[in-house]
């Protein structure tokens, strides 16, 4: 009793020492991880859907959450929606409307709160959302399909253009006139508030539009691959190349203080200056794509979003 073979004694000694060492080893400090998880913006967030009204800025992420700022992007609050990937968002009436890659349309109030969703059957993959002046929802995407709802998603009217192509841009210029563009230079126009759509002349060169911006029925811009930017002054009948001095593809175009702006590859922020697009400099430029951008109403600033939790306010006052 209490006797062990000589050959086993070293093993027991090692075991005893190991247990003593383990007992003395401090437990890892997990507080840093817990603190990181409590941050409103996570490193895995990709914010390519950004919009702002007079009250808040809202950024939709591909990681199941929306980020809301009530102080022009200085601080953010996180609202978890679930298994959601928001790819586009617009101000609509007093609130917001957004599309989810997983066949849903989401809406929120003017404070970016009280989010609710409705199912979307067509298009199969939604790519872009728009809001008409009357508050109607419009969604375009794959198979050149445009869907409209005038009752907040209770019912949908679908227009099938019967093209094997994606529609990537959609905008209501006014209550009657709208324009959509897509793969292979496809353009379609409506002059009756979206009741009917007519095919327009193709943009030359099988142009793939990343973003488009019309400031009137006649004048508009479209951005594409390799930093291409085209301009029309006759409502899309003809297009001319415009000099893009940034040389970066621009993934979002929007109007800020009456001037066209864009955000894109390599952390680029650009604006139209005369007849050329020039870089808007800002501190600590990040070499990542900016997939979302929106002007801040009443401010000389915009908010841009991208991967890796990038979401920041950028001043646009060149006199500073």
N, C-alpha and C positions, 0 to 999 in steps of 0.2 A: 504494500500500500504506500503510495507516494514515490515509488521507484519507477524510473523510466530507463530504457536502454540508452547507453552512452551516445549512440548515433543520433538520437532524437533530441537530445538536450539543446544543441545549437539552434535548431529550428524553433523551439519554444522561446529561446532567448530573443531571436530576431522578431518573432511575433509580438513578444512583450514590448520590445523597443518600438516597433511600428505602431502599436496601439497607443503607446505613450506619446509618440510624435503626433499622431492624429488627434489625440485629446488636446494637445497644446496648440494645434494649428487653428488660427482664427477663421471663422466663417467668412466667405466672400461678401463684400459690401454690395448689395443689390440696389442700394438707394439711387445710384446714378441711372440705372436702367429704368427704375420706376419713375424717376423724375423725367427722363427722356420720353417715356410713354405718355406722360401727362401734358407734354407740349402740344399746342393746337396744330402746329405744322410738323408733320413727320418727314423724315428723310426719304421715305419711299413714295411720297405724294408726287403725282404728276398733275399739274394744274394747266390744262389747255382750254378750259372754258371759264372765262372771266367776264363779268358784266357789273355795271354800277348804275344806281339811280341817285337821287339827291340825298338819300339817307345812308345807304350801305354799299359796300363792294362785296360781291359774292364770287367765290371761285369754286367751281366743281372739280373734283379730283377723279382719278381712275381707281382710287382705293376705297371707295364706299363712303365718302364723306364730302360735306361742303364746308367751306371756310368763309366766315363772315366777318367783315370789319366795319365798324361804325365810326372810325376815326381816320379815314382816308388811307388805310393800309398800314397804320402804325402798329396796330395789334389785331389779333385774330381770335375768333372763337370757333371751335370745331363742333359740327353736328354730324353724327354718324347716321347714315341712311341704310346701311346694310350692304348686300352684294350688288353694288352699283358702280358703273363706270360712266361718268358724265363727260360727254365729248363736245358739247356746245351748249351755250346758254345765252339768252337775250332778255333784256328788260321788256316786259309786256304789260301795258296798262300801268297800274301802280305796283305790280309785283314782278316776278321772274318766271320764265319758262325754260326748261332744259331738256335735253334728250339723253337717254341712257343707251349705251351700246346693247344692253340686254332688253331691247324692245319695250321700253317704257318712256313716257313723257312725264316729267316732274314739274310741279309748280309750287311757288311760295308767295308769301305776302310781301308787302313793301319793305319789311324789316329783314327779309331773307329768312323767315321762320315759317313754321307750320307747313313743312313740305309734305306733299302727297303725290301719288303717282297714278297713272292710268296706263293700261296696256296699249301697245301699238303693234298692229299686224303688218301693215305696209307703210313705208318700204321695209324690206326684210332687214336691212342694216341701215339705220338712220345715221346721217352724216352731218346735216345742218338743220338748224331750226330758225324760224323767223316769226315775227309777230306783225300783223297788219295794223293799221291805225285804229281799227275797230276792236282790237283785242283778240282777233282770231289767231289760232295756232297753225303754223305751217311747217311741215317736215319733209325733207327731200333726202334721197340716198341712192341705194343700189337699184339697178334695173330701170333707171330714169323715172322713178316714181315720185310723185308729189302728193302728200296727204294733207287735208285741211280739216280743222274742227272749229266750229263756232259756238260750241257749248262745253268748252273745257274738257274735251276728250270723251264725252258721252257718246258721240257719233263722229264718224269720219267720212269725208268725201275724197275718193282717190282718183288721181289722174295718172294713167299709165301711158308714157310716151313711147312705149314699145321699142326701147333701145337697150342693148346690152352695155350699159355704161353707167357710171356713177355720176350723180349730180352732187357737186361739192360746194356750191354757193347758192344762196337764195336771199333776195332782198325785196321788200316792198318800198318803192320810191315814194309813193303816195297811196291814197285809198284805192286808186284805180290801176296803177301801173306797178308791175313787178317783173323781176328778171331772175332767171336761174341759169347756171352754167355748169358744165361738167366735162368728163373725159372726151378726148378727141375733138375738143373745141366746140362742143355742143352749146348752143344758146337757145333759150326759150323765153318768150315774153308774154305778158298778159296785159290787156288794156281794159279789163272789165272786173278788176278786183279778184282775179284768180278763178273766175268761173270757167274760163277757157284759156288755153295756152297755145301759142303759135311758135313754130320753130323759126329761129332766125338764122342769119348767115353764120357759118362756122368760123371760129377763130382760126386763122391759118396755122399750119404746121402741127396739126393734131395737138393743139395746146392743152396742157393739163392745168386747170386753175386751182391754186391753193386758196385764194381769197379774192373777193371782188368788192368794190365800193362804187356806188353811183351816188352822185350829189344832185343829179337832175335826170330827166328823161333822156337827155342827150349825152351828158358827160359822165364817164366812168373809167375806172382803172381795174385791171386784173393782174394778179401776180402768179408766177409759175416757177417751174424748175429752173435751176441754175441762175437764179436772180433775175429772171425775165420779168419785166413790167410793161404792159401794153396800156394804151389810152385810147378811148373813143370819144369823139365829139359829135357823133351823129346817131347816137342810140344803139351802137353795136353793129351798124352796117359795115363799118370799116374800123381797123385797128392799126395803130402805129406804135413802134417801139419807143419806150421812154428810158432815158439814161438812169440807171441805178448805180450810183457811185459807191454804194456799200458792197455791191457784188454778192450780197447774201439773198437767198430765197426768203421772201416775207410770207409768213403763214397766216397772219391776220392783218386786215386793213380796216381802219376806222377813221372817223372825222373827229378832230379835236380842235376846238376854237376856230372852226371854219377851215382847217387845214388837214389834208389827208396824212395819216400816219400809218406806220406798219411796224410789226415786230416779227423777228424771224431767227434764222440760224446764227450761231456764234454769239448769242446774246445781243443781237442787233436790234436797235431801235432806230427807225428812219422816219423822215418826213419829206414831203414834197416841197422843194424850194425852187421857185421858178419853174423850169422845165426839167428838173433833175431831182432824184431822191438822194438825200444826204443823211449821214449818220447824226443822230442826236447823242452827244457824249454824255456819259454819266459815270459816277465813281464806282470803282470795284466791279467793272464789267465781268460777267461770268461767261466762259466759253461753252455755253449750253444753248440748245434751241429754246426760243421763247415761243410756245405754242398758243398762248392766250394773251390778250391785251385789251384794255378798255380805258377810255378817258375818264378822269375824275371830274364830274360836273362842277363848274365854278372854281376849279383849281388849275393851276399851271402844272399839271402832273398827270401821269397815267399809272396804271398798275399792270405789270406783266407777270406771267406765270410760266413755269416750265418744269422740268424733272428735278429730282433730288430735293424736293421741298422748296424750290425757288419760287418766291412770290414776293414782289417788292414794288414799292412806289418809286417812280422815277420822275424827277423834275424836268419840265420842258421849257423853262424860261431861259432863253439864250442870253439874257441881259445879266444873269447872275454871275 
